[in-house]
Amino acid sequence: MRILSPSLPELHAFATAARRGTFAQAAAELHVTQGAISRAIARLEEHLGLPLFEREGRRSVLTPQGREYLEAVGPSLAAIEAATAAVRARRSGPAPQALRVSVTPTLFSHWLIPRLPGFAAQHPGTPLAFAPYDRDDPLTAPGIDAWIRTGGSGPWPPHITADYLVGREVVPICRPADLHGPAAIRSAQDLLGRPLLFHTHYPDNWARWLAGAGCAHGPLVPAADFDRVALLVQAVVAGLGVAVVQRCLVEDDIASGRIAIAVNQPVALDRGYYLCCRAGRTAMPGLQALRQWLLAEAAAAAVGAPG
């Protein structure tokens, strides 16, 4: 059988460069040369037959295809790292059983994966394994210990204990250049004069943000709609319009200067990402460690969010 998958060094070079934003920083983290990172990613791009990065100043930014590929391979890389850490941490007796976690892909790639090394460092005896995401799973799959899902404050199924993590806060985003010049965006009303980009699965984001911002408006007509946040961001960067997204999913893009918050007036919705566990099992040591760590990371992210 012909093996189609690339090598692990190539995948680690790709994932680390995507997370750190530059090949130089990826090289420093992986203790290799910048040339080694560049060559590994070049081999991966040749293997896949598509570009994964594009240069923006000193930074290397994922292409839309690169974002999709990271979302596809990121969970598997994290699972391999967790399994390897568990084997190496074992001193005697059987290895601890890995917690099986299912995570919504968008939050996984944009928010959770960059933080997972911190969990592994704090809890080397609690390996994590990531199950494939099943949108239709009613949170009853027997092989899964915890889920991170999109939802509201309630009601959740009676067999589930749900803790809010992140994602309620939405903000409008634009290109940094849109905040300067004679036609600069300065208010919520200014946004209505721009092409509005919609999220396919959450078409009410614009109406709800405008209502929260106290901005009256007529019918909202999308200039285009996209089914992934990564594609929305790419469309904004390309100058196709402005969008409303969950701030937790675009932290890195804002920090890198790819996009900017168009009007710094966050609006909280009743929808966000929740850690879901079976009621009565949150006291299990592994689940307790994961829950406490996730809640701490979410609190730190809320404190660190720009005001």
N, C-alpha and C positions, 0 to 999 in steps of 0.2 A: 504494500500500500504506500502510495506517495504521501509524504508528510507535507502539508501545506503551511503549517504554523511556522513563524520565524523563531529565531533563537531567543532565549531569555535575556541575554545581555542586550540585544537590540530592543526588546520590549521594555526593559528597565531603563535604558537610555531614553527611550521615547517618553515613558510615563514621568520620569524625573524631570526631563526638560520641559514637559508640559506643565508640571506643577511649579517648577522654579522660575520659568519664564526666560531663562537664558541657558545656552549650552555650557557657558563657563561655570555657572552655579551648579548645574547638574553634574559637571565633571568633579567639582569640589566635593559634592555630597557622596558621589560614588567612588571617590579616590582614584580617578583615572584622568587622562589628559582631555583637554577640550577637543583635540583632534579625534580621540577615540569615540567621544560622543557623536561628533559630526559624522564620522565614518559609519558608526552603527545605525544612525538614523537614515543616512543615505542608502545603506543596504536595505533597510526596512522599506523605505519609499520605493526603491527599485523592485523589491519583492512584491509589494502591493500594487505597484503601477500607478501611484497617485501621490501628490504632495501632501505632507502632514503638517508642515509649518510654513509660515511666511514671515519675512523680516519686517519689523516695525521699529525703526531706530536700532537700539541696542538689544531689543527684546525679540524673541522668537515666539510668535503667536500661532496657535493651532488654526488650521483651515477648518471649514465645516466638516470635511471628510475626516480630518484629524480628531475633531471633537467626537464624532460618531464612533470612530475606532477606539478612542480612549474609554468611552462609555461602555463599549462592548468588551474590551479586554481588561479594564481596570479591576472589576470584581474578581476575575480569575487570578490576576497577579496578587491581589491582596490575600486571596485564599491560600495561594502557594506560600506567600511570606508567613502567614499565620501558622500554617501546618509545619513549616520548617522551624519556626521559632519554638513551637511546642515540642518538637523532637529534640532540639538542642537544649531546651530547658529541662528535659527529663533527667533526673538523677537516678532514680530507682523505681521499680514497679511500673505499671502501665502508664502510658501518657494520659494526661487529663483529656477528657472528652471535649471536643470543640463545641462552642456555642454556635448553633446554626441560626444565621440572621438573614432575613430577606429585606432588601432596601430598594426603595424607588430609585430607578437609575439616575435621574437628573440630580437628586440630592446626593447620591452616592458619588458621582463623578465631580460635582462642583464643590461639595462641602465636606463630605465624610472622608474620602480617600486621602486628601492632604493631611488630615488629622490622625489617621490610623497609626502611624509610627509612634505617636505619643501614647496611645493606649497600649501598644505592644511593649513599650519601655516601662510603663507603670505597672502593667499586669502581665509579666512574661508567663505566668502559670495559667493564664486564661486565654487559650487560643480561640480565634474566631474563624468560622467557615461561612462563606456567603452563598446562600441558595439562589437559584435563578428567580428573577422577579416574575410573579404571576399576578397580573392585574385583577383576575377574577377570584383569587384565593380569599375566602370569607374569614381569614385568620383562624383557620382550623387545621391547616396542614400538620400532620403528626410529627414530621421530621424537623420542624422549625421551632426554635425557642423564642424568637423575638422578631418583630416586624417593625420597619419604619415606613409609615404610610401617610398619605395626604388625607386630612379629614378636618372636621370641626370640633368644637368643644364637647359635642355630644349630640345624641346619645351613641355610645359605642356598644357593641354586643355585650351582653351581661357577663360573658366569660372572659372579657378583656379588661385589663387595666391599661389606660392610655395616659402618657405624660407628654405634654407639649414640649417641643424642642425649639424649632425655628420656623420661619417662613410666613408668619402672618403679615409682616410689614412689606408693603409694595411701594415702589418708587418709579417715577418716569425717568427714562434714560435717553441720552442723545450723544452725538459726537461732541468732544470738547470744543471743537471749532464753532459749534452752534451756540455757544455761550458768549461769543465775542462778535463784534462788528455791529453795523447799523441795524441788522435784522436779528439781533441776539435774542434768545429766549430769556425772558425775565419773569414771566408769570405763567400760571396755569392757562390763562386765556391765550397766551402766545402759542401754546402747544396745539391749540385747535386749528391754527393756521398751517400746521405741518401735516404731512401724510402720517396717518395713524396705523401702526403695525399691531396686529392682534395675535394673541396666543390662541391657537385653534381650540384647545380644550378649556380655556378660561376666557371666553370672549367678553365677559363682564368686567374684566380688570380695569379697563379704561373708565367705564361708567362709575364704578365703585370708587376709583381713585379721585375722579373729578368731583363726585359727591362729597367725599371726605375732605377735599381741598376747598369746598364751598364755591365751586365754579359751575355756573349754569351753562347748559349746552343744549343744542338741538340733537337730531339724530346723528349717531356716530357711525360713519361708514369706513370700514377698514380699507386701507390702500392695498394691504396684503395680509395674509395670516400664515403663521408658521407653527408647527406642532412641537418644536423644541426650543428651549431657552437659548441654546447655543446658536441656533439659526436666527433667532430674533436679534441676538447681539451682533451677529455677523451682518445682518441686514442694516442695523443701525450704523455700524462702522462703515458700511459701504455707502451710507448717505441716502438710504431708501426711505427713512422716516424716523419716528420716535416710537417708543414702546413703554409699556408698564410691566414690570417684572418684580418677582420677589427679590429683595435686596440680598438675602443670604446666598443667592445663586450667582451673583455678579460681583462679589467682593474683590476677587482677583482682577477682574476686568477693569473695575474702577481704580484699584490700586496701581495697575499698570499704565493707566492713562488711555486705554483703548476707548473707553466710554466715560461719560460723566452723568451725574444726577442732574437732570434738566431743571427741576424745581425742588429744592430741598424741603419738601413738605411730605414726610412719610405718612402713609395711611395704613392703619391696622385693619385687616379683614378677619373674619371668623374662621379662616381656612389656613392651615399650616401643616407642618410635618410632626407626627407623633410617634413616640416609641410605644409599641403595643406588645404586651406580654399577657400570658394567661393568668387570670386572677389567682392569687394564692401562690404563685411561683416566683414573684419578684424577690423573695427572701433567699432564694438560692444564691450561693456565693458568687458564681460566675455572672448571673444575671444582675445581681446587686452591684457588682463592680462595673459592669457595662452601663447600667442605668445611671449610677452616680457620676461616672466619667462623662457620659453624653450630656447630662444635665449641667455639669460644670463647664463643658466646652460651649454649650449653648448660652450659658450665662456670660461667659467671657466674650463670646461673639457679640452679644447684645451690648455689653459695656464698650467694646471696641468699635462698634459701628459709628461712622461719622454722624454728627448731629446736624 
